[in-house]
Amino acid sequence: MIGAFTVGKKMLLFGYKRYGVPGAIVSGAIFVAGYVAVRRALSGGANADSLDEALEAELGPTDESDDSDLDDSPDDSSASN
C-alpha cells in the first residue's frame, strides 16, 4: 500500500521537474487539499453503511423534492391581461 507521504513526495517531485519551485508548491498544495478532503469525507461517514450516507454526513442532506421554484404553472400575481 502506498502511503500519503510517498504520494505527496511524488507530487512534489513531479511539480518540481515540470515547473520548478512554483510547480512543486502548487502540486503540494493541491495534494494536501485533496488529502484533507478525502480524510474528512471518510472519517465523517465512518459509521455510515454506504457511500451516500457518508457523503450526506459530510455535505449535509440534500432535499431533491423542493422544486417549488421550478413549477411550470403560472402564478396569479405575475399574470397580466
GUMI-237522 format. One line per field, with one value per atom (N, C-alpha, C, O, CB): residue in three letters; chain; atom name; x, y, z. Coordinates in Angstrom, 1 decimal. Glycine has a CB too. Layout:
% residues N
r	c(ala ...)
c	c(A ...)
a	c(CA ...)
xx	c(X ...)
yy	c(Y ...)
zz	c(Z ...)
//
This chain:
% residues 81
r	c(met met met met met ile ile ile ile ile gly gly gly gly gly ala ala ala ala ala phe phe phe phe phe thr thr thr thr thr val val val val val gly gly gly gly gly lys lys lys lys lys lys lys lys lys lys met met met met met leu leu leu leu leu leu leu leu leu leu phe phe phe phe phe gly gly gly gly gly tyr tyr tyr tyr tyr lys lys lys lys lys arg arg arg arg arg tyr tyr tyr tyr tyr gly gly gly gly gly val val val val val pro pro pro pro pro gly gly gly gly gly ala ala ala ala ala ile ile ile ile ile val val val val val ser ser ser ser ser gly gly gly gly gly ala ala ala ala ala ile ile ile ile ile phe phe phe phe phe val val val val val ala ala ala ala ala gly gly gly gly gly tyr tyr tyr tyr tyr val val val val val ala ala ala ala ala val val val val val arg arg arg arg arg arg arg arg arg arg ala ala ala ala ala leu leu leu leu leu ser ser ser ser ser gly gly gly gly gly gly gly gly gly gly ala ala ala ala ala asn asn asn asn asn ala ala ala ala ala asp asp asp asp asp ser ser ser ser ser leu leu leu leu leu asp asp asp asp asp glu glu glu glu glu ala ala ala ala ala leu leu leu leu leu glu glu glu glu glu ala ala ala ala ala glu glu glu glu glu leu leu leu leu leu gly gly gly gly gly pro pro pro pro pro thr thr thr thr thr asp asp asp asp asp glu glu glu glu glu ser ser ser ser ser asp asp asp asp asp asp asp asp asp asp ser ser ser ser ser asp asp asp asp asp leu leu leu leu leu asp asp asp asp asp asp asp asp asp asp ser ser ser ser ser pro pro pro pro pro asp asp asp asp asp asp asp asp asp asp ser ser ser ser ser ser ser ser ser ser ala ala ala ala ala ser ser ser ser ser asn asn asn asn asn)
c	c(A A A A A A A A A A A A A A A A A A A A A A A A A A A A A A A A A A A A A A A A A A A A A A A A A A A A A A A A A A A A A A A A A A A A A A A A A A A A A A A A A A A A A A A A A A A A A A A A A A A A A A A A A A A A A A A A A A A A A A A A A A A A A A A A A A A A A A A A A A A A A A A A A A A A A A A A A A A A A A A A A A A A A A A A A A A A A A A A A A A A A A A A A A A A A A A A A A A A A A A A A A A A A A A A A A A A A A A A A A A A A A A A A A A A A A A A A A A A A A A A A A A A A A A A A A A A A A A A A A A A A A A A A A A A A A A A A A A A A A A A A A A A A A A A A A A A A A A A A A A A A A A A A A A A A A A A A A A A A A A A A A A A A A A A A A A A A A A A A A A A A A A A A A A A A A A A A A A A A A A A A A A A A A A A A A A A A A A A A A A A A A A A A A A A A A A A A A A A A A A A A A A A A)
a	c(N CA C O CB N CA C O CB N CA C O CB N CA C O CB N CA C O CB N CA C O CB N CA C O CB N CA C O CB N CA C O CB N CA C O CB N CA C O CB N CA C O CB N CA C O CB N CA C O CB N CA C O CB N CA C O CB N CA C O CB N CA C O CB N CA C O CB N CA C O CB N CA C O CB N CA C O CB N CA C O CB N CA C O CB N CA C O CB N CA C O CB N CA C O CB N CA C O CB N CA C O CB N CA C O CB N CA C O CB N CA C O CB N CA C O CB N CA C O CB N CA C O CB N CA C O CB N CA C O CB N CA C O CB N CA C O CB N CA C O CB N CA C O CB N CA C O CB N CA C O CB N CA C O CB N CA C O CB N CA C O CB N CA C O CB N CA C O CB N CA C O CB N CA C O CB N CA C O CB N CA C O CB N CA C O CB N CA C O CB N CA C O CB N CA C O CB N CA C O CB N CA C O CB N CA C O CB N CA C O CB N CA C O CB N CA C O CB N CA C O CB N CA C O CB N CA C O CB N CA C O CB N CA C O CB N CA C O CB N CA C O CB N CA C O CB N CA C O CB N CA C O CB N CA C O CB N CA C O CB N CA C O CB N CA C O CB N CA C O CB N CA C O CB N CA C O CB N CA C O CB N CA C O CB)
xx	c(0.8 0.0 0.9 1.9 -1.0 0.5 1.2 0.7 -0.5 1.2 1.6 1.2 1.1 1.5 2.2 0.5 0.3 1.7 1.8 -0.5 2.7 4.0 4.6 5.1 4.9 4.5 5.0 4.3 5.0 4.9 3.0 2.2 2.6 2.7 0.7 2.6 3.0 4.4 4.6 2.9 5.3 6.7 6.7 7.4 7.6 6.0 5.9 5.3 5.7 5.1 4.2 3.6 4.6 4.6 2.3 5.3 6.3 7.4 7.8 6.9 7.8 8.9 8.4 9.1 9.4 7.2 6.6 6.4 6.8 5.2 5.9 5.7 7.1 7.2 5.0 8.1 9.4 10.1 10.6 10.3 10.0 10.6 9.9 10.6 10.6 8.6 7.9 7.9 8.1 6.5 7.7 7.6 8.5 8.4 6.2 9.4 10.3 9.7 8.8 10.8 10.3 9.8 8.3 7.6 10.7 7.8 6.4 5.5 4.5 6.1 5.9 5.2 5.2 4.1 5.7 6.3 6.3 5.4 4.7 7.8 5.4 4.5 3.0 2.2 4.8 2.7 1.3 0.8 -0.2 1.1 1.7 1.3 1.2 0.4 2.3 2.1 2.0 0.7 0.1 3.2 0.4 -0.9 -2.1 -3.0 -1.0 -2.1 -3.2 -3.3 -4.4 -3.1 -2.2 -2.2 -2.7 -3.5 -0.8 -2.3 -2.7 -4.2 -4.9 -1.9 -4.7 -6.1 -7.0 -8.0 -6.4 -6.5 -7.2 -7.2 -8.2 -6.7 -6.0 -5.8 -6.8 -7.4 -4.4 -6.8 -7.7 -9.1 -9.9 -7.4 -9.5 -10.9 -11.3 -12.4 -11.2 -10.5 -10.8 -10.8 -11.7 -9.7 -9.9 -9.9 -11.1 -11.7 -8.6 -11.6 -12.8 -14.0 -14.9 -13.0 -14.1 -15.2 -15.3 -16.4 -15.2 -14.1 -14.1 -14.3 -15.0 -12.8 -13.8 -13.9 -15.3 -15.8 -12.9 -15.9 -17.3 -18.3 -19.3 -17.6 -18.1 -19.0 -18.5 -18.8 -19.4 -17.7 -17.1 -18.1 -18.0 -16.0 -19.2 -20.3 -21.4 -22.3 -20.8 -21.2 -22.3 -22.2 -21.1 -22.2 -23.3 -23.4 -23.0 -22.6 -24.7 -23.2 -22.9 -22.2 -22.1 -24.2 -21.8 -21.1 -22.1 -21.7 -20.5 -23.3 -24.3 -24.5 -24.6 -25.6 -24.6 -24.8 -23.5 -23.6 -25.0 -22.3 -21.1 -21.1 -20.7 -19.9 -21.5 -21.5 -22.5 -22.3 -21.7 -23.7 -24.7 -24.2 -24.5 -26.0 -23.5 -22.9 -21.9 -21.9 -22.3 -21.1 -20.1 -20.7 -20.4 -19.0 -21.5 -22.0 -23.4 -23.8 -22.1 -24.1 -25.4 -26.4 -26.2 -25.6 -27.7 -28.7 -29.1 -29.1 -29.9 -29.4 -29.9 -31.4 -31.9 -29.2 -32.2 -33.6 -34.0 -34.1 -34.4 -34.2 -34.5 -35.9 -36.3 -34.0 -36.8 -38.2 -38.7 -39.8 -39.0 -37.8 -38.1 -37.9 -36.9 -37.3 -38.9 -38.8 -39.9 -40.4 -39.0 -40.2 -41.3 -40.9 -41.8 -41.6 -39.6 -39.2 -39.2 -39.3 -37.8 -39.2 -39.2 -40.6 -40.7 -38.3 -41.6 -43.0 -43.4 -43.1 -44.0 -44.0 -44.4 -45.7 -46.0 -44.4 -46.5 -47.8 -47.6 -46.7 -48.7 -48.3 -48.1 -48.7 -49.7 -48.8 -48.1 -48.6 -49.7 -49.7 -47.5 -50.6 -51.7 -51.1 -51.6 -52.9 -50.1 -49.6 -48.8 -48.7 -48.7 -48.2 -47.4 -48.2 -47.7 -46.2 -49.4 -50.2 -50.8 -51.3 -51.4 -50.6 -51.2 -52.0 -51.7 -50.0 -53.1 -54.1 -54.0 -54.7 -55.5)
yy	c(-1.2 0.0 1.2 1.3 0.0 2.2 3.5 4.4 4.7 4.0 5.0 6.0 7.4 7.7 5.9 8.2 9.6 10.3 11.2 10.3 10.0 10.6 10.3 11.2 10.1 9.0 8.6 9.4 9.9 7.1 9.4 10.1 11.6 12.2 9.9 12.2 13.6 13.9 14.9 14.1 13.1 13.2 13.1 13.9 12.2 12.2 12.0 13.3 13.7 10.8 13.8 15.0 16.2 17.0 15.4 16.4 17.5 17.3 18.3 17.5 16.1 15.8 16.1 16.6 14.4 15.6 15.9 17.4 17.8 15.2 18.1 19.5 20.3 21.2 20.1 19.8 20.4 20.2 21.1 20.0 18.9 18.6 19.3 19.7 17.1 19.5 20.1 21.6 22.2 19.6 22.2 23.7 24.4 25.6 24.0 23.6 24.3 24.4 23.7 25.6 25.3 25.5 25.9 25.4 26.6 26.8 27.2 25.9 25.8 28.3 25.1 23.9 22.9 22.3 23.2 22.8 22.0 22.5 21.7 21.9 23.8 24.4 24.2 23.8 25.9 24.4 24.2 22.8 22.5 24.8 21.9 20.5 20.0 19.1 19.6 20.4 20.1 20.6 19.9 20.6 21.8 22.4 21.6 21.4 23.9 21.3 20.5 19.1 18.7 20.3 18.5 17.2 17.3 16.5 16.6 18.3 18.5 18.7 18.2 19.6 19.6 19.9 18.7 18.4 21.0 17.9 16.7 15.6 15.0 16.1 15.5 14.6 14.9 14.0 14.6 16.2 16.6 16.4 15.9 18.1 16.7 16.5 15.0 14.7 17.0 14.1 12.7 12.2 11.4 11.9 12.6 12.2 12.6 11.9 12.7 13.9 14.4 13.6 13.2 15.9 13.3 12.6 11.2 10.7 12.5 10.5 9.2 9.1 8.2 8.5 10.0 10.0 10.5 10.0 10.8 11.4 11.8 10.7 10.8 13.0 9.8 8.8 7.4 6.4 8.7 7.4 6.1 5.1 3.9 6.4 5.6 4.8 4.6 3.9 5.3 5.1 5.0 3.7 3.1 6.2 3.2 1.9 2.0 1.0 1.3 3.2 3.3 4.6 5.5 3.2 4.7 6.0 7.2 8.3 5.8 6.9 8.0 8.6 9.8 7.5 7.7 8.2 8.9 9.9 7.0 8.5 9.1 10.5 11.5 8.3 10.7 12.0 12.9 14.1 11.9 12.4 13.2 13.6 14.8 12.4 12.8 13.2 14.3 15.2 12.0 14.3 15.4 16.6 17.7 14.8 16.5 17.6 18.1 19.3 17.3 17.4 17.7 17.1 16.7 19.3 17.0 16.3 17.2 18.4 16.1 16.5 17.2 16.9 15.7 16.7 17.9 17.8 18.0 19.1 18.8 16.9 16.9 17.1 17.4 15.6 17.1 17.2 18.7 18.9 16.4 19.6 21.0 21.7 22.3 21.7 21.5 22.1 23.1 23.3 21.0 23.9 24.9 26.0 26.7 25.4 26.3 27.4 27.0 27.9 27.8 25.7 25.2 24.8 24.1 24.1 25.2 24.9 25.5 26.7 25.3 24.7 25.3 26.0 26.7 24.2 25.9 26.6 28.1 28.4 26.0 28.9 30.4 30.9 30.3 31.1 31.8 32.5 33.5 34.1 33.1 33.7 34.6 36.1 37.0 34.4 36.3 37.6 38.1 39.3 37.6 37.2 37.6 37.7 38.1 36.7 37.2 37.2 38.6 39.3 36.2 39.1 40.4 40.3 39.5 41.4 41.0 41.0 42.2 42.3 40.8)
zz	c(0.0 0.0 0.0 0.7 1.2 -0.8 -0.9 0.2 0.2 -2.3 0.9 2.0 1.5 0.3 3.1 2.3 2.0 1.7 0.9 3.0 2.5 2.4 1.0 0.4 3.5 0.6 -0.7 -1.9 -2.8 -0.9 -1.8 -2.9 -2.9 -3.9 -2.7 -1.7 -1.6 -2.1 -2.8 -0.2 -1.8 -2.3 -3.8 -4.5 -1.7 -4.4 -5.9 -6.5 -7.6 -6.3 -5.9 -6.4 -6.4 -7.4 -5.6 -5.3 -5.2 -6.3 -6.9 -3.8 -6.4 -7.4 -8.8 -9.7 -7.3 -9.1 -10.4 -10.7 -11.8 -10.6 -9.8 -9.9 -10.1 -10.9 -8.8 -9.3 -9.4 -10.8 -11.4 -8.3 -11.2 -12.5 -13.7 -14.6 -12.7 -13.6 -14.7 -14.7 -15.8 -14.7 -13.5 -13.5 -12.5 -12.3 -13.1 -11.9 -10.9 -9.5 -9.2 -11.4 -8.8 -7.4 -7.3 -6.5 -6.7 -8.2 -8.1 -8.4 -7.8 -9.1 -9.3 -9.6 -8.4 -8.1 -10.8 -7.7 -6.5 -5.4 -4.8 -6.0 -5.3 -4.2 -4.6 -3.7 -4.1 -5.9 -6.3 -6.2 -5.7 -7.7 -6.7 -6.7 -5.2 -4.9 -7.5 -4.4 -3.0 -2.3 -1.5 -2.2 -2.6 -2.0 -2.5 -1.7 -2.4 -3.8 -4.3 -3.7 -3.3 -5.9 -3.5 -2.8 -1.4 -0.9 -2.8 -0.6 0.8 0.8 1.7 1.4 0.0 0.0 -0.4 0.3 -1.1 -1.4 -1.7 -0.6 -0.3 -3.0 0.0 1.1 2.3 2.9 1.6 2.6 3.8 3.4 4.3 4.1 2.2 1.8 1.8 2.3 0.4 1.4 1.4 2.8 3.2 0.6 3.7 5.0 5.8 6.6 5.8 5.5 6.2 5.7 6.5 5.9 4.4 3.9 4.4 4.8 2.4 4.6 5.1 6.6 7.1 4.7 7.3 8.8 9.2 10.2 9.5 8.4 8.7 8.6 9.2 7.9 7.7 7.5 7.9 7.3 6.0 8.9 9.3 9.8 9.7 10.4 10.4 10.9 9.9 10.2 12.2 8.7 7.7 7.0 6.9 6.7 6.5 5.9 4.4 3.8 6.0 3.8 2.4 2.1 2.9 1.6 0.9 0.5 0.5 0.8 -0.9 0.1 0.1 1.5 1.6 -0.5 2.4 3.8 4.3 5.0 4.8 3.9 4.3 3.7 4.3 3.8 2.4 1.8 2.4 2.5 0.3 2.7 3.4 4.7 5.2 3.5 5.4 6.8 6.6 7.5 7.4 5.5 5.4 4.7 5.2 4.5 3.7 3.0 3.4 3.1 1.5 4.2 4.7 3.8 2.6 4.7 4.3 3.5 2.3 2.3 4.3 1.2 0.0 -0.1 0.0 -1.3 -0.3 -0.5 -1.9 -2.4 0.4 -2.6 -4.1 -4.3 -5.5 -4.7 -3.3 -3.5 -3.5 -3.8 -2.5 -3.2 -3.2 -4.5 -4.8 -2.1 -5.4 -6.7 -6.9 -8.0 -7.8 -5.9 -5.9 -6.9 -7.4 -4.5 -7.0 -7.9 -9.3 -10.2 -7.5 -9.6 -11.0 -11.4 -12.5 -11.1 -10.7 -11.1 -12.4 -12.6 -10.0 -13.3 -14.6 -14.7 -15.6 -15.6 -13.6 -13.6 -13.3 -12.5 -12.5 -14.1 -13.9 -12.6 -12.1 -15.1 -12.0 -10.8 -11.1 -12.2 -10.0 -10.2 -10.5 -10.3 -11.0 -9.5 -9.5 -9.3 -10.5 -10.7 -8.1 -11.3 -12.4 -13.7 -14.8 -12.6 -13.7 -14.9 -15.2 -14.3 -14.8 -16.4 -16.8 -18.0 -18.9 -17.0 -18.0 -19.1 -19.9 -20.9 -18.7)
//
